[in-house]
Amino acid sequence: MVSYVALYGCTKCDEKSESPFVSDDFKAIDHTKCGGPYECFGCKAKGLQLNTGDATRDISDKKWTSELQAYRDAKSQGIQPGGTTRAHVEAAYTASETMGKAYNSETMPKAHQIDKKTTEVMKEIGQI
């Protein structure tokens, strides 16, 4: 269903327009029926200010930076962790040491599942 606006108007009084209120038209409209200026939607929208604000994270910048650096270090050694968190990176290092080959999360089982037995099976099927 496609919807469209047939009329623009004040949410509290009966003032309506076929086009959005612009600054010149808006001043000419009598808003006394809706309680005066800054009471109707049109008045509120005219004074609306948007602020982008701060994007917040639940971890500190220091931790964030160190986790990303650890991820970059792993990637530079040919290891592909399953994520950028410290736990994923450390699990990828451990899996790489167990297999004797760089771990790749895209083609291999989850890093925490890789042990000596899993490595033997992966060698048998030709995955590593």
Protein Blocks (a to p, Z undefined) as FASTA:
>chain_A
ZZddfbgcdfkbmcdcfbdcdfklmmmpccklnopahkbmmlmmmmpccdebjaddfbdf
klmmmmmmmmmmmmmnopacfbfbfklmmmmmmmmmmnopacdfklmccfklpcfklmmm
mmmnopZZ
